[in-house]
Amino acid sequence: MQKKVLALVMVLALVLCMMAGCSGNASSSTPDSSSSTADSSSEMPSSDDSSDSSEPAGTGLFMDEIEENATITYWEMQWGGTSDYQAVVQELVDRFNSENEYGIKVDMQMIAWDGYYETFLTAVTSGAAPDVATGPSANPIQYAVMGESLDLDPIMEAWKAEDSSILTEIPEYMWTFYQYEGVQYGIPFGLDSKQILYRSDFFEEAGITDLPTTYDEFVETAQTLKEKFPDKIPVLMGAGDQTGGHVSFTLAATNDSGLTTADTKADMLSDKNVHIYEFLKKLYDNGLVSEGSAGYKDADIQKIWLAGESSILVGVSGNFCEGTEIEEVTRVLPNVSGPDANGKGKYINCINGINGFSQTEYPNASRYFLKWWTENNLPLMTKGQQGNFPARSSYYEDEYYSTSQWRMDTYKYTVSNGQTPVYPCENLYPQFAQVEGEQIAGDAVELVLSGKSVEEALETCNKNLQACIDDYAE
């Protein structure tokens, strides 16, 4: 589906929802928590009993009105890095089906990432939405604006009544991310970290003992790697699909920048972004990235990295390396800082959430499952090797997170020190679904990696980004 057609569909759906009176103000459901930013500690957390994954569902408000013997449809994305991920998800669903006292049956369906944007949009606009789903980061708010997301405030109220540790285990900024007009529409469960990886063995062989911490040092390091390994790609990245956006978000975090201003206006022409793309252009002009980078897709990047044909990889998580010999030599580069970050460069935590859809015939049964799933989903991340890092801090007590160096690196440099893709905005703005889904976020990366000037790349991206924001508002 072409961009303009998708945009028109979104606008039409939004207008129809507004005509039907779907939007409105509501009181805030922000959990009681003193933290509004990522945990600054780089040490793995430890606590007494907060990691117990068998917490009772408890009681409270909506719990007294659960529809019995309901059958609800649960869409789960194909997150896992293992071939048996679906089986692990089904095990969790089977456990819920056998344990819940209300006779609720969950029917799980796996959804492919290929064409996910159209899959969800078509289902929702045609009245065939699932009851609950994980999905792309923007789903809960994208469909809340359309009046299609299920209000999850009753779950928050139940957790408060139970004094659940979940409300404080998950940082406040993650809860805020999924609020729209004061209502909670998504429950954050995982972080898809986007960062810069490097091959520790290649660095050692090239005699690199001091890891780069600035853009200039990064370029020098890449040049050293190019000279040592002329047949390898010094710096690997892509822009052929959503990878361009991931590179864009990652580079923005290194220089305390974002795609928009805090009030959601396109901001690609800012000095900070100019400095970022001048850095990217220097890498391109010096032959430190592949000539085919603009067309590389996620699958291409993974294949190249696993084949040992590159030394540095930008804008990914290392989860695709799990279970391979490359995992042992894959590390996260300590945070690189651009000239405007004052030595405090960050990486990206793409927050992923689970949500319900208001089309459901069984809103409270759906809420019950969402609540139970959040309290018991650790096996998906460990046994299923889901790829997301937990939103719940107690989950990091599991030995799975201390048995891999790249996982420990990711916790230290990204999970504990990351910003969201919508920074400096606190909430996930609804236009982000289209910005990410239609790959607008990666426009500037693709153009620079195609040899275009920084000025042309940023002007084009800024124009497309603002047009998306304006079209959505109309």
Summary of the structure (lengths in Angstrom):
residues: 474
radius of gyration: 21.9
end to end distance: 20.8
largest distance: 68.0
contacts: 1655
relative contact order: 0.20
helix: 45%
strand: 15%
